[in-house]
Amino acid sequence: METRLLINGQWREGRGKSLPIRNPYDWSIVDEVKEAEPEEIEAAISGALIGAKIMAGLPAYKRAALLDRTAELVEQDKEDLAGLIAQESGKTIRYARVEVNRAVSIFKLAAEESKRIYGEVIPMDVAAQSKGRFAFTYRYPLGVILAISPFNFPLNLVAHKVAPALAAGNAVIIKPASATPLSAIRLGQLLMDADAPPGSVSVITGSGGEVGQALVKDNRLAMVTFTGSPEVGQIIRASAGIKRVTLEMGANCSLIIDKGVDLSRVYPRCVMGAFYNSGQVCISVQNIYVHNSIKEEFVTGLLAATEKQVVGDQMREETDVGPMISEAEAKRAESWVNQAVAGGGRILMGGRREFTRFYPTIIDEPLPDANVICKEVFAPVVSIIGFDQLDQALNLVNDSPYGLQAGIFTNDLAAAFKAFQTLQVGAVMINDVPTFRADHMPYGGIKKSGQGREGARYAIEEMTETKLVVWNLG
């Protein structure tokens, strides 16, 4: 396993302190990485500046070939990558395989989109002063992109940044999450094996406060693409200067369940949406607003479906819910549940913690100002709140500092369209949970959930600059 720093196409031992990477299930050491020193950060930036010029000069078919070859190598390495994801992040091995498959898809999508980076013809005869001129736009790569990724999808969310950056002709420096850098390091090796040009991809490990901030503040970088907490995102926004920044941040995603729907279709989607990856998903189902006329039936069915979830070692095939990323995070979730109960909420299931494992938890009617409602719980915890009128539920969803995704189950076309028009989020899932994401769709939120969009085509637009040329034909 290669755990060194990837700088300018070469692996370096690293001179900084060693950082142990631990298995969240039993806290055993999986591997160690080095925290990058200032001179190593400088070498990565200097190399990336050269790599950006090389990438900008590569024709689209060569960029596409690089990305397609990377997809092939990721697919060939599927089992080892899945095992690595599971060990470092605590994600169950079954879902880790899904993550690898998605990463393969992202590189393939980016390869296709690298051939479709279009400009447009601008009609100039719409105004008298511009008559007799011809104009069109062209998109150019920005230069060096800094990709800062979170722990919960240590391969997929790196791929969402790296693949479009390379497709657009940029170089990219990857700063993976401190807790889960191993998948990104392996991806760096696979990119080298796919003949990525020297300097086009670097992997720099270390803390966000030290290594991440040093990179964010450097004016030679053209863009920062970040996925993580709103608190860190705001620090990055304030530190980045005038460089371009996209932020994919937190959420307290809600689901509305209207009367008259077939609840047998709803239960399995709710269980997956709430407890997948131990709830450590930005678009996890956190708050469920259900029509009071069907609330009792829904609660009974959801409890029965949740009871079937197997909690335990993420490396076992039968496990549905593995550990959270750390004991500190599990304790935080436990304290938030206790706060909800103290405020009048009622635990219908769960609320139990064993070291890093927090059992799937369902809370009935916590107060609107409980942390489990109004903040991002990022744990296998879901709350159920009844409503009588759709407008009431829509207002409750909108009464949030976040706005990433939301979902509604309904048989009423007018209700579905009203939800789409009214909900203050980046995307609305009709007859599905907000946890749904396809890797080609525009993904991102508003308010504290972020700015900008991911998804191959949309990330490429973020990572390129439009230049206009105007000919005077007279």
N, C-alpha and C positions, 0 to 999 in steps of 0.2 A: 504494500500500500504506500503510495507516494504522498507524503505529508509535508513536503517542503514548500517554499514560496515559488510561484511561477512568475518570473520576471524576464521580459524581453525574449521569450522563447526558451529560456533556460530555467532549470530547477536549482534553487539555492537552498542551502541548509538553514539559513536564518540565524541571526545573532541574538535575537531577543529572548525573553523568558519563555519557558515551556508552558503551554496551556493544556491541561488534560481535558479530553472529550469523554464524557461519561454516558453510560447507558442509563436512561431515566428510570428503568424498571428496578435495577438493583444497585445503581450508582457505581458499578464497576467501570474501570477505565477501558475505553475502546481503543484509543490512540492518543497521541499528543501532537500539537502543532506549535509553531513559534509565533510570538507576537512580532510583527514587523518593526524594525528600527527605522528612524528617520532617513538614514542613507538608503535603505532598501525601498522605502516609499518613493524617494527621489528617483531611484533607478527605475522603478516601475513607471513613473510618470514620464521620464525621459524616453524610455523605450516605447511607451504607448504613443507618444507624439510622432515618433518615426513610424510606428505601426499604423497609425491613422492615415498617414500619407500613402503607405502601401495599399491599404484597404480602399482608399478613395480612388486609387488608380486601377483597381481590379474591375474588369467588366462584369456585368450582371451574371453571365453564365458561369463565371468562375466562383463568384460568391455563392450562387445557388449550388454548385457542385460541392463546395466546402460544407455547406449546411446539410445537404443530402448525405454526404459521407459521414458527418457527425451523427445524424439520425441513425444510420446503419450501425455505427459503432456502439451507440447507446443501446440499441435494440439487442445487439449481440451480448452486451454486458448486463442484460436485464436482471438476472438473478443476483449477481454480486452487488449491483447498484441498489436493488430493493433491500437486500440484507443490510447494506450500509445505511440507507435511509432509516430503516427500522431501528437499528442499533443506536444511532446517534440522536434520533428525534423522538423515539417511543411510538412512532406510528406502527400500526399492526402490519404484519408482513403482507397480508392480502391487499391492503390499501397502498402499501409501498409499491407493489407491482403496478397498480393503477397509476401511481405517480410517474413511474418510469415510462409507461405507455404514453402518458400525456406529454412527457418531455420529448419523446420521439415525434409525436404529432406536431409539437410546436416547431421543431427544427424543420420538418417537412413543409409546414405552412409558411414559415419564413423564407424557405428556399423558393417557393412559388411566388411569394410576394416580392422577393428581390427582383423579379423580372417584370413587375407591374408598378414601378415607382414612376407614376405619370405626372407630367405637368398639364397645363391647359392653355388653349388659345384664348386670348382676351380680345373681344371685339372692341376696336378702338373708334369705330364710326358712330358710337352712341352719343358723342358730343362733338360740336363743331370744331373745337380747338384741337381735337385729336384726329380729325379726319385725315386720311392719307397716310396712316401709320399702321403697322402690323406688330402685334405683341404676343408673346407666350411666356409661360413660366417653366422653370426646371427646378427639381429638388436636389440639393447637395447635402452630403453628410456633414454633421456638426463637427466631428473631430474625435475627441476622447470622451467616452461615456463612463461615468462611475455608477456601478450597479451594486446597491446595498440591499441584501436579501434577508428575510426573516428565518426563524428556526422551523416553522411549522410545515413548510414545503421546501426542504433544503435543495432539491433538484429542480422541481417544476418552476418555482418562482425565480430561480436563477436563469433557467432556460427562457422564461418570458422576457427577460431583459437582454440576455446575451444574443439570442438568435436574431431578433429584429435589429439590434445594434450592428451586428455583422452584415445582415442583409442590406442595410442602408449604406454600408461602406465606412462604418466607424470602427475605431478600436474600443475595447472595453476593459476596464479594471473591475474585477469582482471583489467585493468585500463581503464575504458571507457572514451569517450570524455567528457569534462567538461560540455558541453552544453546538452548532451543527455545520462545521466547515468541510467535513470530509467528502460529502457528495459533490460540492463545488470543486474541490481539489481533483476528484476523479474526473469530473467533466472537463476540467482544464487539460488533463492528460489526454482525454479522448479527442479534444479539439486539436491538440498538438499532433496526435496520431493521424488526424484527418488533414494534416498539412496546413494548419492555420499559419499565416505569415508571422514571423517574429515580431513581438510587440503588439500584435492584434488582440491578444488575450493575456491578461495577467490575473493572478489570484493572490490576494494579499490578506493574511489572517491577522487577527488581533481584536482588541476591544473597539467598540463604536466610539467611545469617548476620546480615545487616543488616536488610533489608526484611522477610524472613520472620519473624525473631525479634521484631521490633517489633510485628508484627501478632499473633503467637501470644500474646505477653504481655499484650495489651490486654484488660482485664476486660470491656469493653463487647461484645466478640464472644462469641457463645453456644456456638460449636462450631468445632473444627478438624477437617477431613477431609484426610488426608495420604496420599499414595502416594510411596514412595521407599525409601531404605536404612534398615535397622534402627538404624544409628548416629544418623542424623538423627531418626528416629522417637522414639528414647529421649530425645533432647534436647527435642523438642517435648512429649512426655509430661511431662517434668520442668518445663517452662517454662509450661505452659498453665494452671496453677492449677486451679480447680474446674470450668472449662468442659468440656463434652463433647468427647471426642476419639475419632476412629476412625483406625486405622492399617492401611494395606495395605503390607506391607514385603517383605523379601526371602525367598528360598527356594533350596533346592538340590533341585529336584523329581526324583523317581525314578520309573522305570517298571520293572515286573516282567514278564518274559516266561516263561510256564510252558511245559512240554513239551506237544507235541501241537497247537499252534496253527498256523494257516495263515500262514506267515511272509510270503507275498506281500502280505498285507494290512497287515503290520506295518511293512515297510520304508518306504513312502512317508510314513506317519504319523511314524515316528521321524526321518526326514530333515527334514520340516517342523518337528516339535517341537523339534529340537535346533538348527537353523540359521536358522529364521525370524527376521527382524530381527537377523541376526548374533548370535543367541543372547541378545540384550538384552531378555529377556522374563522376568518374575517366575516364570512357570510353564513356562519352557523345560525340555525334557528334558535333564537334566544327568547323571544316573546311571542306567544300564541294567543291571538284574540279570537275567541270562538263565540258564535251566536248562542245566547243563553238557552234558546229552545233545544239545542242539541249538545249543550255543554256536558251534561251528565253522561250521555252516551259516549261522547268523545273521550272524556277522561277515563272511563272504564276501558275502552278499547286501547288507548295509548298506554295505560298501565300494563295491560296484558302483553302488548307488543314489546314494551321496554323490558319486562321481566325476562325475556328470552336473550337479552344481551349478555354475552360472556365477557367478564372483566378479568384481565390477567396479563401474563407475559406476552408482549407484542410479537415475539418470534413464533408463537404457536399458531398453527393454521386456524384453529377454532376461535381464537380471540377476536372479539368485536371492538372492545374498548381497552386500550392499553394505558400506560401511565401518562401523567402530564409531564411537562418538560423538566420540572424540578419540584422538590418538596415545598419550597417557598411558594410556588404558584398554586400548588394543591392546598396549602394552608390558607392562602388568600381566598380561594374559592370557598373553602369551608367557612371562613369568617363572614363572607358576603351572604352565604346561605343563612348563617345564624342571625345576621342582622335582619334579613328579610322575615325570619320567623319572629324575632323580637318585635317587629313592627306590625305583626298580625297575619303574615303569610303562613300557610300550612304546608308542611312537607307531605306529599302524597307518596313519594318513593325516594329512596337514596338518602343523601346528606351524610354519607359515611366516607371517611378517608382512611386509607392504609398507606402510609409513607407517601409515595408520589401518585398513588392510585386514588382517584375520586370517583365514586360509583355514580352511575347515571341518576340524576336527581330531577324530580318534578315538583314544582312549588305552585300551590293554588293561591291566587289572588294576593300577591305581595303588593305593598303600597307603591304608587307610581314613582316615589323618590327613593325606593330601595335600590341599592347598587346593582342587584341582579336584573333590574329593569332598565335603569337609565344610564348605566355604564356598560362597557364591553366586558362581559363575564369571562369569555375565553376559557371555558371549562364545560364539562358535560352537565350543564344545568339549564333547564328550560322552565319558564313560568307560563301559567295559563290564566287568562283574564277574560271574563265574560263581557259581552256587549249586547245591546238591544237594537241599535240602529247602525247601519254601515257608516254613516258620517261620524258617529262616536268613535268607531274603531280607526277610521282614517285619521282623525284628529289625534288620537293617542299615538299612532305610529309617527306622525309628523312632529309631535312634541318631543323632539330629540335633538341633541347636538350633532348626531350622525345622519348620514344619508347614503348608504352604499347600495343595498338591494332590499327588496321586499317581495312577498308572495301573497297570493290570494287564491283560495279555492272557492269557486262559485259557479252556479249554472246560469246566472243572470248576465247576459252580455252587457247590459247597461251598467251593471255594478262593476264588471271587469274593466270596462272602458273608463269609468269614473275613477277607479283605483289607479289606473295608469296615468290619468290626467292629474290626479290630486296628490299622490304620494311624492314626497320630496326626497327622491332617491335617484341613483344613477340607472337602475334597471328594475322593472317589475316583472315577476314571473306569474303568469296566469295559470292556475290549476297546477302549481308546483311550489316547492319551497324556495326560499331565497338562496339556498345553498347551491343551486344549479349554476354551473359555469361551463361554457364551451370555449375552448382556447382560441378560437378565431373571432369571438364576438368582442365588441368594445366593452371593456370592463373597467369600472372605476366609479367613484362616488362624488358627492357634493358635501358641503358643510365640513365638519371635522373628519369626514371619511376620505378627503383627499382632493387632488386636482390632476387632470390629465387622464388618459385612457391607455390600457394595455390591450393585448390581442394583436397578432402580428402586423396586420395592415395599419392599425391605429397607433401602435408603438412606433412603427417606421415613420409615420407622419410627425410624431413627437420628436423623433431623432434626426430629422432632416430640416433644412432651411429652404424656403422658397426664394428663388431669385427670378426677377422679371427682366426681360429684354424687350426693347421697343425699337423698331426700325422706322425711320422717316422715309417713306417711299417717294416723297416729292422731290 
